Amino acid sequence: MNEYHVVTVSVSSILTLQLKKYKIMTRNELKNLWFSIPKQVSKKEIKVIVVDTNGGFYKITTDVVGYYSSSSHYVGENVLENVLNRIKVNDGVNDLSEYELIIK
């Protein structure tokens, strides 16, 4: 066990000496302590599709509890039409109809 001592001296009418012991934690102990801290459960879900009609690309961002994903796609011309067609097609995996659509 690695321990070290911290000595603090306070000057007042009476000279006092305080001795405190602190334990030096290992990397695994610190990691276990960090992951044992309760996580914020009430996270706001973000599901957004941002379409840049001038640049010809769109970006899909998904930020939900336990999962984050962000992907950019360059289409060129007809980017808005391409995104709307992709929203209509529900392949069972990516249901983009629940996403907020932002057009720039």
C-alpha positions in Angstrom: 0.0 0.0 0.0 1.4 3.3 -1.0 0.5 6.1 1.3 1.9 9.5 1.8 1.5 12.1 4.5 0.4 15.7 4.2 1.5 18.0 7.0 -0.4 21.2 7.5 0.7 23.8 10.0 -1.7 26.6 11.1 -0.4 29.5 13.1 -2.7 30.9 15.6 -2.4 31.7 19.3 -1.5 28.1 19.7 0.7 26.3 17.2 -1.1 23.3 15.9 0.1 20.4 13.7 -2.3 18.3 11.7 -1.3 15.0 10.0 -3.5 13.5 7.3 -3.1 10.2 5.5 -4.0 9.8 1.8 -4.0 6.6 -0.1 -2.5 6.6 -3.6 -4.9 4.7 -5.9 -3.9 2.4 -8.7 -5.1 3.0 -12.2 -7.7 0.1 -11.9 -9.0 1.5 -8.7 -9.5 4.9 -10.3 -11.1 3.4 -13.3 -13.6 1.4 -11.2 -14.4 4.5 -9.2 -15.0 6.5 -12.3 -17.3 3.9 -13.9 -19.2 3.5 -10.6 -20.4 7.1 -10.7 -24.1 7.2 -11.6 -24.7 8.4 -15.1 -27.2 11.0 -16.3 -30.2 9.0 -17.5 -32.6 11.8 -18.5 -30.6 12.7 -21.7 -32.4 14.6 -24.4 -32.5 12.5 -27.6 -31.3 14.2 -30.7 -32.3 12.9 -34.2 -31.5 15.5 -36.9 -30.9 15.5 -40.6 -29.2 18.7 -41.8 -29.4 19.4 -45.6 -27.1 21.9 -47.2 -28.7 22.6 -50.6 -25.8 24.9 -51.7 -23.1 22.4 -50.8 -24.9 19.3 -52.1 -24.5 17.3 -48.9 -26.5 16.2 -45.9 -25.6 15.1 -42.4 -27.5 12.6 -40.2 -26.9 12.9 -36.4 -28.3 10.4 -33.9 -27.6 11.0 -30.2 -29.7 8.8 -27.9 -29.1 7.1 -24.6 -26.3 4.6 -25.1 -25.7 5.4 -28.8 -24.2 8.2 -30.9 -23.7 8.3 -34.7 -23.0 11.0 -37.2 -22.5 10.5 -40.9 -22.1 13.0 -43.8 -23.1 12.2 -47.4 -22.2 14.1 -50.5 -24.8 13.9 -53.2 -24.3 17.0 -55.3 -27.4 18.2 -57.2 -30.8 17.2 -56.0 -29.7 16.6 -52.5 -33.1 17.5 -51.0 -34.8 15.1 -53.3 -32.4 12.4 -52.4 -32.9 13.0 -48.6 -36.7 13.0 -49.0 -36.6 9.7 -50.9 -34.3 8.2 -48.2 -36.8 9.3 -45.5 -39.7 7.6 -47.4 -37.8 4.3 -47.6 -38.0 2.6 -44.2 -35.7 -0.4 -44.3 -36.6 -1.5 -40.8 -33.2 -0.5 -39.4 -33.0 3.3 -40.1 -36.4 4.9 -39.7 -35.6 8.5 -40.7 -39.2 9.6 -40.5 -38.6 10.3 -36.7 -35.8 12.7 -37.5 -36.0 16.5 -37.5 -35.3 17.9 -41.0 -33.2 21.2 -41.2 -32.7 22.7 -44.6 -30.0 25.3 -45.0 
